[in-house]
């Protein structure tokens, strides 16, 4: 497990680029855990498009596609002012936890495709 704190923001762009490259072809599940509202599933096992961090705007973005060819983006979930990235490599892929400055957590699961496909 790797925990990358706000003091290491320069690493967040490298990390997001690496996750995007290594997990293309995987499915992505995104769930938001809001301390006030509760759990909110955003997408479940859709083709993973990318994850990015823009240090200029201080925002992390997770994108899922509508189809396996990743030609049409179905979801762009933004995490404003992230405070922590936690990445855990799991046998099925990777798990990412991004916590913002309000305490809301976004859980991103990058999982091998259920049809047997996996990263390219």
N, C-alpha and C positions, 0 to 999 in steps of 0.2 A: 504494500500500500504506500502510495506517495501522497503526502499532504503538502500543498503549495500555498503558502500564506500570501497576504497582500504585499508584503515586502519583496516578494519574488515575482511580481507581476510580469517582468520581462520574460519569465519562463512560461507564462500562460499561453502566449502566442505559439511558442515552439511546441508545447504540449498539445494544444488543439490541432495544430498542423499534423503532428505525428499521429494522433488518434484518427483524424480524417483519412490519412494515407493508409494506415494499418487496418482500419475496419471498414473500408469500402466493400460493399457486397454483403454486409451483415444487416440484421434487422435492428431497429432502434425502438426502445420503449422509453417514454418520457412521462414522469409523474412529478407533480408539484406538491410539496408539503408546506402548507401555509399555517402558521401558528394560530391565526384568527379564523380562517375559513375551513381548514382541514385539508384532506387529501383530494387532489384533483388530477385524474389521469388525463394526459393530453393526447397521447398516441400509443398504440400497442402493436409492436412488431410490424412496423412499416420499414421499407428500405431506407437505410441510413444514407443521408446525403453528405452532411458535414457538421463540424463543430468549429466555431471560430471565437477568438477573443480580440476585440478592438480596444487597444489601450488608450487611444485618443478619446473615444466615447465612453470608455470603461463599461463595456457590455460584452457578455458572452452570448452566442447564438447557437442553438442546436436546430438543425434542419432535417426533416424527414421527407422522402419522396413518395409520390403516388404509385410508382411502378419500379420494378427492379432495375430498369435502365436509367433511373434517376433523371428522367427528362422533365418531370413536372413536380415542383416542390409543393407538398401538401401542408407542411407545418414549418414555421420559423418561430421558435420559442426564444424569447430574449430574457436574459438575466442581467438586470441593471446593477451596477456597482457590486460585482461579486467580491466577497471577502475571503473565500476559501475554495480551492479545488482539491478534491480528494479523488485519487484514481486507484482502483484496485483491479488487478488482472485476475480473472476468474477462468476456470476451465472452458466455459462457454463463450468467453470473449472478454469484455471489460465492463466495469461499473464505475460511473463518475458521479460524484456528488458536488454540486455547486451551491454554495450558500451566499445569499446576498446580504446587504447591510440592514435589512429589516428582520432577518432571521428566517426568511422563507428559503426552503431548500428545494432544489431541482435534482431529481434522481434520473440519471440517464443510463440505461442498460444497452450495451452493444452485444448482440447475441448472434451466434451462427444461425443462418437461415434454416427454417424448419424443413425446407425441401431438400436439405443436404448441401446447399450452396454455402460458400463462405468467402472470406476475403480473396481479392484477386491478386 
